[in-house]
């Protein structure tokens, strides 16, 4: 193959042209949202089964991504390949489901059996296409019509703008459903337990040491007894509680150093730091890490709504979980 040198300006110009063309198409769709968008969200919200997506070729790739996004944000969903559907997988599509079929032209032959199946069993069908007067859209109960924007490729044929529009429309459906369901951080973590994302969404209660591991002392406890309990638990601190079991102070290694003169003659109440910084169990663990960094401390006592200590969250546990 003959070696050719790239013309950097031409390459940059092509990239900019494609990005602008696709961005303009997405903005146009935002201003001209498909008429059936709200009814489609309503149908998916009321679905008793799964939202089933299908498409062939590039539309199939987009359908898989939309199905994955829906499933990870609280809407049970799956992708069914149209060719496999014609050979037995139609059984995956039930009367409790909602079916979304994607075809830019609306004339994808491979979708025929899925279309017929939804019509035979009265399964709600949502069509996504650029052609309103097409086989798919004529059959669909709800029609999500894409803007008739040109493809961004130089020959105007490769799926570029059309697939971007479909992907963006799928994201819009998923986010609208999330908001209607009241989907929160803690819900999101249920479907994303692994890796950095799972760690960032973890709650303090999920990473803390439990209450039975805490070294507890009373204000009148001698420092010899306090040091013994601190050593037994190995956290480098002790929680001082009042007669009602509420947190009244914390004794840390720093407190010990500050009271080193005559330490053994003192009580826990004389050494403890009163009104220590605490966190609730439902706080995001990442937020507790920020507090530790700001305060330059390595542990925080976790308290319930009655200010009773129920756990301990430690810096090294957060780092081990991947929050750094």
Residue pairs with C-beta under 8 A, 6 or more apart in sequence:
14 154
17 152
18 152
18 153
18 160
21 149
21 150
21 152
21 161
22 152
22 160
22 161
22 164
22 165
24 149
25 147
25 149
25 161
25 164
25 165
26 164
26 165
26 168
28 147
28 149
29 146
29 147
29 165
29 168
29 169
32 147
34 40
34 143
34 144
34 145
34 146
34 169
35 143
35 145
36 126
36 142
36 143
36 144
37 144
37 172
37 173
37 176
39 142
40 126
40 142
40 144
40 173
41 173
41 176
41 177
41 180
43 98
43 124
43 126
43 141
43 142
44 51
44 70
44 75
44 98
44 126
44 173
44 177
45 177
45 180
45 181
47 75
47 76
47 96
47 97
47 98
47 124
48 96
49 76
49 94
49 95
49 96
49 97
49 98
50 76
50 77
50 78
50 96
50 97
50 98
51 67
51 70
51 75
51 76
51 77
51 78
51 97
51 98
51 99
51 100
52 67
52 77
52 78
52 79
52 80
52 92
52 93
52 97
52 98
52 99
52 100
53 63
53 64
53 66
53 67
53 77
53 78
53 79
53 80
53 99
53 100
53 101
53 102
54 60
54 63
54 79
54 80
54 81
54 82
54 85
54 99
54 100
54 101
54 102
54 111
54 114
55 61
55 62
55 63
55 82
55 101
55 102
55 103
55 108
55 111
56 82
56 83
56 103
56 108
56 110
56 111
57 159
58 159
58 163
59 102
59 103
59 104
59 108
59 159
59 163
59 166
60 79
60 81
60 82
60 102
61 163
62 102
62 163
62 166
62 167
62 170
63 79
63 100
63 102
64 79
65 167
65 170
66 77
66 100
66 166
66 167
66 170
66 171
66 173
66 174
67 77
67 78
67 79
68 77
68 79
69 170
69 171
69 174
70 76
70 77
70 170
70 173
70 174
70 177
71 77
71 78
71 191
72 188
72 191
72 192
73 174
73 175
73 177
73 178
73 183
73 188
73 191
74 177
74 178
74 181
74 183
74 187
74 191
75 174
75 177
75 181
78 92
80 89
80 92
80 93
80 114
81 89
82 108
82 110
82 111
82 113
82 114
83 110
85 92
85 93
85 113
85 114
85 117
86 110
86 113
90 113
90 114
90 117
93 99
93 114
93 117
93 118
93 123
94 121
94 123
95 121
95 122
95 123
97 123
97 124
98 123
98 124
98 126
99 114
99 118
99 123
99 124
99 125
99 126
100 125
100 126
100 127
100 128
101 111
101 114
101 115
101 125
101 126
101 127
101 128
101 136
101 140
102 128
102 129
102 166
103 111
103 127
103 128
103 129
103 134
103 136
104 129
104 130
104 131
104 146
104 159
104 162
104 163
104 166
105 129
105 130
105 131
105 134
106 127
106 129
106 130
106 131
106 132
106 134
106 135
106 136
106 137
107 131
107 134
107 135
107 136
108 136
111 136
112 135
115 125
115 135
115 136
115 139
117 123
118 124
118 125
118 139
119 125
119 139
124 141
124 142
125 139
125 140
125 141
125 142
126 140
126 141
126 142
126 143
126 144
127 136
127 137
127 139
127 140
127 142
127 143
127 144
128 144
128 146
128 166
128 169
129 136
129 137
129 143
129 144
129 145
129 146
130 145
130 146
130 147
130 148
130 162
131 137
132 143
132 145
137 143
137 145
144 169
146 162
146 165
146 166
146 169
147 165
149 161
149 162
149 165
150 156
150 161
151 157
151 158
151 159
151 160
151 161
151 162
152 160
152 161
153 160
177 183
185 201
185 284
186 201
186 203
188 201
189 198
189 201
189 202
189 203
192 198
192 201
195 322
196 322
199 285
199 286
199 321
199 322
199 323
200 284
200 285
200 286
200 323
201 284
202 284
202 285
202 286
202 321
202 323
203 281
203 282
203 283
203 284
203 285
204 279
204 280
204 281
204 282
204 283
204 284
204 285
204 288
204 302
204 311
204 313
205 281
205 282
205 302
205 311
206 285
207 285
207 313
207 317
207 318
207 321
208 281
208 302
208 310
208 311
208 312
208 313
208 317
209 235
209 311
209 312
209 313
209 314
209 317
210 310
210 311
211 309
211 310
211 311
213 233
213 235
213 312
214 233
214 235
214 239
214 301
214 309
214 311
214 312
215 229
215 230
215 232
215 233
215 235
215 237
215 238
215 239
216 229
216 238
216 239
216 240
216 241
216 309
217 225
217 226
217 229
217 238
217 239
217 240
217 241
217 251
217 268
218 240
218 241
218 242
218 243
218 268
218 269
219 240
219 242
219 248
219 249
219 267
219 268
219 269
219 272
220 267
220 268
220 269
221 240
221 267
221 268
222 264
222 267
222 268
223 263
223 264
223 265
223 266
223 267
223 268
223 271
224 264
226 238
226 251
226 268
226 271
227 256
229 238
230 236
230 237
230 238
230 251
235 299
235 312
235 314
236 252
236 253
236 298
236 299
237 250
237 251
237 252
237 253
237 299
237 312
238 250
238 251
238 268
239 247
239 249
239 250
239 301
239 309
240 247
240 248
240 249
240 250
240 251
240 268
240 269
240 272
241 247
241 248
241 308
241 309
242 248
244 308
245 308
246 306
246 307
246 308
247 276
247 278
247 301
247 303
247 307
247 308
247 309
248 269
248 272
248 274
249 268
249 269
249 272
249 273
249 274
249 275
249 276
250 272
250 273
250 276
250 301
251 268
251 271
251 272
251 273
252 273
252 297
252 299
255 271
255 272
255 273
256 263
256 271
259 266
259 270
259 271
263 271
276 301
277 291
277 295
277 297
277 300
278 300
278 301
278 302
278 303
278 307
279 287
279 288
279 291
279 300
279 301
279 302
279 303
279 313
280 302
280 303
280 304
280 305
281 302
281 304
281 310
281 311
285 313
285 318
285 321
285 323
286 323
288 300
288 313
288 318
289 315
289 318
289 323
289 324
291 300
292 298
292 299
292 300
292 315
292 318
297 315
298 314
298 315
298 316
299 312
299 313
299 314
299 315
300 312
300 313
301 309
301 311
301 312
302 309
302 310
302 311
302 312
302 313
303 309
303 310
304 310
318 324
